[in-house]
Amino acid sequence: MRYGTELAALHGQAALSGVTVRVAGIDQPPQAAAAVFVMVGAAPDTGWVQDHVALDRQGFVLTWVAADPVAGAASPHATSAPGIFAVGDVRAGSVKRVASAVGEGSVVNGAVWAHVNSAG
């Protein structure tokens, strides 16, 4: 795992054979590689919502009982603010995978509709 590293170049013809990475703006010598896994979004961009929902120390949105341990929550994706739900990478404790985020998004749909219908 390489933190603070930029992928500068991929090498190979029919398959990946190596990479060049850039550290602090300086290209490093090419290295052999058969695969690359890029992890982006590991730091949540939640500053805009910090005054509205509870966040953990890293800035991920707290959901379910962690969001309101006294009252609990009807949905595992509910935040500390009624009617605001969080799914995917932004949610504290999520597995940080696209497939999980998509699944959570489809599951939370019912809770969103239940909230909308109860508000009217």
N, C-alpha and C positions, 0 to 999 in steps of 0.2 A: 504494500500500500504506500502510495506517495502523496503526502499532503503538500499543499502549496506548490504544486507542480502543474505546468501547462503542457499539454500534448502538442508538440511542435510539428511532427511529421510521422506518417506511417510508411513503412517500407515493405516491398514485396510485389509480386506480379499477380499470380492466381490466388495467393493466400498471404496472410500477414507473416512477415519474417522478422520484422524488427520495428522499433520506435525510436524517435528522438524526442527527448523531453527538454523543457526549458525551466530552469530554476532561477528565480530572481533576475529574469530577463536574459539569462545566458544559456544558449543551447549546449546540452551535454552530449558526449559522444553517443552515437547510435548503440542501442542495446538489442539483443535478440529477444523476440517476443512472438508467441504463437496466438495470443489473445489479449484483448484489452477490455477492461470493464471500467466505464466512466461513471463515477457517482457524482451527480450534481444535485443541488437542492438539499444538501445535508444540513444547511443552516436555514432555518425558517425565516421568511420575510413577513413577520407579523407585527411590526412596529405600528402599522396603521390601525390595528385592532386591539392593541394592548390596553386601551382605556375602556374596552367593552366586554372582553371575556378574560377569564383567568388563564395565565400562561405559566409554564414551568420555568426553571432557572435558565434553560437554553432558549426560551422563546417559543416552544411548541405549545399549541392550544391544549388545555386540559379538557377532557371530556368525561362523561358519565359520572361516577361517584367521585372521582378525583376533582371534578369541577365544582361539586357541591356535596361534600361528604355528609352533611346533615340531612338534606332533603333527598339526595340521590337523584336519579334521572330516569325518565321513561325510556330513553334511547341511549345506547352506548356511544352515540355520536353527538349527544346534546352537550352544549357548553354551559358555562355558568350564567349565560344570558338566555332567557326564554326565547325560543324561536330561532336561535343561531346554532347551527350544527357544523361540525368539522369532520372531514374525512381525508384520508390519504396522508401524504408525508407531513402535512402541517400538524397533524394530531399527535400529541404526546403518546408514546408507547406503540405507535404504528410500526409495521415491519418495513416501511420505506420501499415498497415495490409497486409498480404501476398496476399490476393485476389486482393487488389488494385494494388499491385506491379506487379502481373501477368497481370492484365488488362492493366496497363500502358505500360508494356513491349510489349504487342501485338499491342497496338495502335501506339507506337513510330516507329515500323517497317517501316511504310510508309515514315516517315520523314527521316529515315536513308537511305532508298533506293533512295529517292529524292535527298538527299545530294550526295550520291555516284554517281548517274547518272549525276548530274550537274557538278561534279568535273572532269569528263572525257571528 
